[in-house]
Amino acid sequence: MNTPNKITYVISKENYSETRLDKWLTTQSNNLSRSHIILLIDQGHITVNGKSVKSSYVVRLNDKIELLLPETKPTQLVPADMMIF
């Protein structure tokens, strides 16, 4: 089940390829870069079968991958005072 910040994948015959977790997730997620995925894995936001793994983990059939995206905080841009000559 997916919540707004949680995505769950199950490795099946249709989406299986013997590859590293970070590379596999890159092929599944259009809006996350590989470096961002690696950061999320390192921070524990991506688990396989309920356990933290390294980005070099090789996915296997029936693995359950859960990706929990941390909430983003809106940024507020404040103009800087500049002296123009």
Short mmCIF file of the C-alpha atoms (twelve columns), coordinates in Angstrom:
data_MODEL
# 
_entry.id   MODEL 
# 
loop_
_atom_site.group_PDB 
_atom_site.id 
_atom_site.type_symbol 
_atom_site.label_atom_id 
_atom_site.label_alt_id 
_atom_site.label_comp_id 
_atom_site.label_asym_id 
_atom_site.label_seq_id 
_atom_site.Cartn_x 
_atom_site.Cartn_y 
_atom_site.Cartn_z 
_atom_site.pdbx_PDB_model_num 
ATOM 1  C CA . MET A 1  0.000  0.000   0.000   1 
ATOM 2  C CA . ASN A 2  1.324  3.420   -0.925  1 
ATOM 3  C CA . THR A 3  0.877  6.535   1.188   1 
ATOM 4  C CA . PRO A 4  1.807  9.960   -0.195  1 
ATOM 5  C CA . ASN A 5  5.403  9.627   1.031   1 
ATOM 6  C CA . LYS A 6  5.786  5.838   0.878   1 
ATOM 7  C CA . ILE A 7  6.292  3.731   -2.237  1 
ATOM 8  C CA . THR A 8  6.397  -0.066  -2.171  1 
ATOM 9  C CA . TYR A 9  7.814  -2.291  -4.908  1 
ATOM 10 C CA . VAL A 10 7.829  -6.075  -5.063  1 
ATOM 11 C CA . ILE A 11 10.371 -7.686  -7.369  1 
ATOM 12 C CA . SER A 12 8.496  -9.969  -9.756  1 
ATOM 13 C CA . LYS A 13 9.440  -11.797 -12.942 1 
ATOM 14 C CA . GLU A 14 8.131  -8.809  -14.939 1 
ATOM 15 C CA . ASN A 15 10.389 -6.217  -13.303 1 
ATOM 16 C CA . TYR A 16 13.334 -8.396  -12.243 1 
ATOM 17 C CA . SER A 17 16.867 -7.838  -13.416 1 
ATOM 18 C CA . GLU A 18 19.944 -8.950  -11.530 1 
ATOM 19 C CA . THR A 19 21.226 -5.524  -10.654 1 
ATOM 20 C CA . ARG A 20 22.149 -3.306  -7.739  1 
ATOM 21 C CA . LEU A 21 19.345 -1.775  -5.704  1 
ATOM 22 C CA . ASP A 22 20.298 1.812   -6.541  1 
ATOM 23 C CA . LYS A 23 20.379 1.092   -10.277 1 
ATOM 24 C CA . TRP A 24 17.104 -0.857  -10.165 1 
ATOM 25 C CA . LEU A 25 15.310 1.965   -8.352  1 
ATOM 26 C CA . THR A 26 16.638 4.460   -10.887 1 
ATOM 27 C CA . THR A 27 14.851 2.516   -13.636 1 
ATOM 28 C CA . GLN A 28 11.607 2.483   -11.642 1 
ATOM 29 C CA . SER A 29 11.546 6.101   -10.487 1 
ATOM 30 C CA . ASN A 30 11.598 8.867   -13.076 1 
ATOM 31 C CA . ASN A 31 11.869 11.728  -10.611 1 
ATOM 32 C CA . LEU A 32 14.748 10.507  -8.393  1 
ATOM 33 C CA . SER A 33 18.376 10.600  -9.448  1 
ATOM 34 C CA . ARG A 34 20.695 7.734   -8.611  1 
ATOM 35 C CA . SER A 35 22.692 9.943   -6.235  1 
ATOM 36 C CA . HIS A 36 19.489 10.904  -4.407  1 
ATOM 37 C CA . ILE A 37 18.486 7.237   -4.173  1 
ATOM 38 C CA . ILE A 38 21.917 6.365   -2.726  1 
ATOM 39 C CA . LEU A 39 21.511 9.138   -0.144  1 
ATOM 40 C CA . LEU A 40 18.056 7.814   0.830   1 
ATOM 41 C CA . ILE A 41 19.471 4.267   1.165   1 
ATOM 42 C CA . ASP A 42 22.354 5.529   3.333   1 
ATOM 43 C CA . GLN A 43 19.893 7.435   5.551   1 
ATOM 44 C CA . GLY A 44 17.720 4.332   6.013   1 
ATOM 45 C CA . HIS A 45 14.736 5.652   4.046   1 
ATOM 46 C CA . ILE A 46 14.853 2.668   1.672   1 
ATOM 47 C CA . THR A 47 14.573 -0.861  3.058   1 
ATOM 48 C CA . VAL A 48 14.436 -4.335  1.535   1 
ATOM 49 C CA . ASN A 49 12.252 -6.900  3.288   1 
ATOM 50 C CA . GLY A 50 12.091 -4.552  6.290   1 
ATOM 51 C CA . LYS A 51 15.867 -4.267  6.695   1 
ATOM 52 C CA . SER A 52 18.383 -1.572  5.869   1 
ATOM 53 C CA . VAL A 53 20.757 -2.568  3.092   1 
ATOM 54 C CA . LYS A 54 23.609 -1.019  1.136   1 
ATOM 55 C CA . SER A 55 23.093 0.505   -2.294  1 
ATOM 56 C CA . SER A 56 25.187 -2.344  -3.724  1 
ATOM 57 C CA . TYR A 57 22.584 -4.913  -2.605  1 
ATOM 58 C CA . VAL A 58 21.577 -7.076  -5.593  1 
ATOM 59 C CA . VAL A 59 17.799 -7.341  -5.883  1 
ATOM 60 C CA . ARG A 60 16.182 -10.792 -5.853  1 
ATOM 61 C CA . LEU A 61 12.811 -12.147 -6.878  1 
ATOM 62 C CA . ASN A 62 10.058 -11.430 -4.311  1 
ATOM 63 C CA . ASP A 63 12.078 -8.726  -2.527  1 
ATOM 64 C CA . LYS A 64 9.819  -6.075  -0.999  1 
ATOM 65 C CA . ILE A 65 11.391 -2.644  -1.371  1 
ATOM 66 C CA . GLU A 66 9.942  0.225   0.646   1 
ATOM 67 C CA . LEU A 67 10.907 3.783   -0.120  1 
ATOM 68 C CA . LEU A 68 9.902  6.379   2.464   1 
ATOM 69 C CA . LEU A 69 10.391 9.872   1.122   1 
ATOM 70 C CA . PRO A 70 11.084 12.369  3.900   1 
ATOM 71 C CA . GLU A 71 8.860  15.423  3.919   1 
ATOM 72 C CA . THR A 72 10.398 18.360  2.167   1 
ATOM 73 C CA . LYS A 73 10.427 21.684  3.903   1 
ATOM 74 C CA . PRO A 74 9.429  24.645  1.783   1 
ATOM 75 C CA . THR A 75 12.153 27.200  1.350   1 
ATOM 76 C CA . GLN A 76 11.546 30.881  1.381   1 
ATOM 77 C CA . LEU A 77 13.665 33.055  -0.848  1 
ATOM 78 C CA . VAL A 78 14.518 36.420  0.649   1 
ATOM 79 C CA . PRO A 79 15.977 39.101  -1.601  1 
ATOM 80 C CA . ALA A 80 19.334 40.495  -0.542  1 
ATOM 81 C CA . ASP A 81 19.880 44.227  -0.350  1 
ATOM 82 C CA . MET A 82 22.355 45.170  -3.048  1 
ATOM 83 C CA . MET A 83 23.941 48.475  -3.748  1 
ATOM 84 C CA . ILE A 84 23.855 49.235  -7.465  1 
ATOM 85 C CA . PHE A 85 26.162 51.890  -8.899  1 
# 
